[in-house]
């Protein structure tokens, strides 16, 4: 071997010892994921069964006026958002089959999300880092919760963490909007001019059938979660609040023990909670009367993501 070749091999060996090896990409479902662009362990991402877009998001939603709605009962559960003087209701019987609606409130792009496995409804602004993103259902889960993907970069986004967890957008946060999970009768009484997501979605689905019938009351969880806590039934409904990286859960069972209007203080801030026992819904307001976004989900899901959560008790 020539001295030049020996020096080259020596230099190559030194470089290989100094530079870390590039981790190989991992394929999960229909996504090629790089460990170097991930903020959660890739081995904790699981396929939910359907392929990417196997659960089709609604990209061109149609709406009907409240007076024309004949498919909803007074007790039917809906996701409600009132923004830019526009009120819309998204029946859970439709969201069970689609999980994502890419929508607009005037000039504001919004994405409405619902994970049947976690009972979690969350609305986000779809304007991220100055551009508008559209989202689809990845077919993947983290802590049993739906992972969205954006169609521009195919980064994966955790619904309950409200941020991207893999890909080019990894670490980017989404702005949570004050979505309400309530009954159709309560929402219609508060917003008589509300529009309602139409069953004319462009897809052939039986919206009268609940594909998750019995799941809400059972103790069973279909997919792995990192941590569990037995203080409440796994499917106990909670309202989850985040303030400056601190978390607090408000179980409906505990709110039901109050008189309905609660003054609370957490993480140095004061706020008012208005709980309606008839609809089992709650809304949070700061001292100026501005609504504070909270995330409604099952107890097991909130705890899996936030095991250090505080818990409200009256």
N, C-alpha and C positions, 0 to 999 in steps of 0.2 A: 504493500500500500504506500502511495506517495505521501510525503509530508503534508501536501495540500489537502488530500483526501482525509488524512487523519485529523487535521485541524478542523475540517468541515464537520466530521462526525462528532468531534468533541464539542463544537459549538452547538450542534443540533441537540446533543444530550443535555447541555446546560439550559437551553431554551425550554426543553420539554420538562425539566425539573422546576423551572421558575414559573412557567405559565400553567394555570390549572387546566385540567382536561375539560373539554366541552361536553356537557352531559347530553346524552342522546335524547332526541325527541321521543315522546311517548304517544302512541295512538290510542285514543279512547273514543269509542263510537265513531263518529265521522270527523273527528278533530285531531289534528297533529299538534301536540302540546309540548312546549319547551319548558323544562324545569327552570331554566334561567329567566323565563318570563312568567313566573308563577309565584303567587304569594300564599298559596295553600298547597298542602301536600297532594301531588297528583294521584297518589294511590288512594286518596280519600274521595276522589271523583268517581261516581258510579253511573253506568248506563241505566236509565229508567225503563228501557224496553223499546219505545219508539225511536226511530232514527231522527236525525236532524230534520226539522220541519214536518216530522211525522204527526206532530200536533201542530196544526197550521195556525199561525198568528193571523189576526184580522187586520189587513192593511188598508182597506177601504170601507170603514164601517158605515153602515146606514142606521139612521135613527128615526123613531116615530114619536109623535107628540104623546104626552101622558094620557090624554083623553082617548087615544086610539089603541091603548094597550089592553089586550084581552087575555093574554097568556099568564099574567102575573096575579098571584093571590096577595091579599094584604100582608100575609106573613112571609112572603117570598123574600129571600135575602138578596141584597144588591150591593154593589160598590158604587158609592156616590161621590162625585167631584163637582164642586161649584167654583168656577174660576173665570176671571174676565167677564163676569156677569153672564156666564153660560153654565147651566146646570145639566149634568148628564148622569144617567143611571146605567150600570152594566150588570144585568142579572147574572148571578152566580151560576144559574142553570146553563147559561151560554159560556161563561168563562171556564167552567169545568172542562169544556171540550176544546178550548182555544188558548187559554192561559195568558195571551198577550193581545192587546189592541193598540195599534199605532194610530194615534188620533191627533186632532188639533183643537185648540180652544182659541178661536180667532187666529192670531199670528203665532201663538205659542204651541210648539210641538210637544206632545205629551205621550207617554207610554203607560198604559194601565196593565198591571200584572196580577195574576192570581195563581197560587200554587195549591192545588187541592190536597196534596200530601201534607202540607203544613198549615192549611187553612189560612194562608197569608195573602192579603190583598194590599198591594203597594202601588202608588202612582209616582212617577218620576217625570221631571222635565227631560225631554229628549234632546235638548240643546246642550251639547257637551263640548267644552273647549272651543266654543265659537261655531261649531257646526252641528247640523241636525243629523242624528243617528236614527236608523230604523232597527228594530229588534225582532228576532225570531226565537223559537223554542229549540234549544240545542239537543234535547233528548237526554241530557246529562243532569246529574244531581250532586249536590254537596250538602252533607248533613240532611239528606232527604228533601232538600229544597231545590226548586227549579234553578237551573243556570240558563240565563238568557245569553244570546250571542248577538253582537252587532254585525250588520251585513257589510260594513265597510272593511273592518279589519279581522272579523271573526274572532275577536277576543271574547272570552267568557265572562259573564257578569253575574255575581251572586245577588239574588233578590233581597235576602235578609241582611246582607252586609252592605248593600247599596253601593257596590263598587266593582270594578273589573278585577278579576282574580287570575287571569292568564292573558297572554298575548301582548300585542303592541300597546294596548290601553291599560295594562296591568297597573293597579293602584289608583286609577282615576275614579273619582267619586261621582255618584249621581245625586241630584237634588231631590229629596223626598218631598212630595206634595201632600196636603192634608186630605187624604181620602177617608171616607166614612164607610164602615160596613154596618148596614142597618136593614130594616125591613122596607119593603116597597111602600107600605102605608105611611110610615114616618117620613120617608124621603119625599113622597108626593105631597104630604101636608105642608112640609117646609118649603118645597119648590114646586108649586102647581104648574109651572111652565117647563118643567124638566123635559128633556128628551131622553128616550130610552133606546138602548142598543137593540136593533132589529134582529129577528131570527133569520132574516134574509142575508146570510153571511157569505153566500157563494159556495157553501159546503153542505153536503148532505149528511146532517147529523140529527139524531132524535133528541131534541132538547128537553123533551118531557121525561127522558130517562136519565137517572143519576148514575154515572159510571162508577161512582165511589159510594154507592148506597151501603150504609152500615159502618163505614170507616170512621165517621165523626164520633160515634159513641163507643167504638171498640178501644181497647188498650193497645192493640197491635200497631206496630210501626213497620212499614214495608221494607225500608232501607236503613243501612247503618247510620248511626249518629255518634259523635265523639263522646258525649256525656249525657247522662239522664239524671233526673231528680224526682224522688217519689212524693214530694210534698203535695202535689196535685195530680189529678188524672192527666195522663199524657195529652189528652185532647181538650183540657180546660182552655177556654178562650182567654187570652190575655191581651192587654194593650201595652205595647212596648215603647218606652220613651228613651231617647238618647239625648244627653246634654253634655257637650264637650268631652266625648269619649267615655262618659259614665252612663250606666244603664239601669232602668228600673221597670219592673213588670207590675201591671195592675190587673190581677185576675178578676174576671167578671164575678166569680164567687165572692170575692172580697168587696167589690164595688156594690154588690147586691145587699150588703149588710149596712150600707150607708143610707142617708136620706136623699141622695141623688145629686146634691151639689157639694163638692168637697174642695176645701182649700188645702193645698199641699205645697211643700217646698222640697226641692231636690237639687243637688249640685249648685247650691247658691242661688237658685232662682225660685220665685214663687209663681204659682199658676192656679187656675180654677179648673176643676173637672166637672162636667155635667153629664151625669149618667141617667139614661132612660131605662128603667127596669122592664118596661113593656117590650121594647125592641132589643134590649140587652146591648145597647150601643152607648158609646161614650165619646165626648169631644173635649179637647184640652185647649185652654185659652190663657194667654199671658195677661199681665195686669192692664195692658192697653186694649185688650179685647181681640187681639190677633190670634187666629187659630194656630196651634202648634201641631205639626205633623207627628202622628204616632203610627206604629205598625201593629195591626191586629194579626195574631197567629195563635197556633196551639202552643201550650206551655212547653211541650217537649222540644219544639223547634226553637222557641226563644231561648230556652236554657242551653240547648246545644251550641248556639252561637255565642251566648253571653253567660257562661257559668258563674261569673262573678256578679250577676245582676242583683240589685236590691229588689225587694218585694213589698208592695204596699199591703198594709193591714190596717183597718180602721181602728 
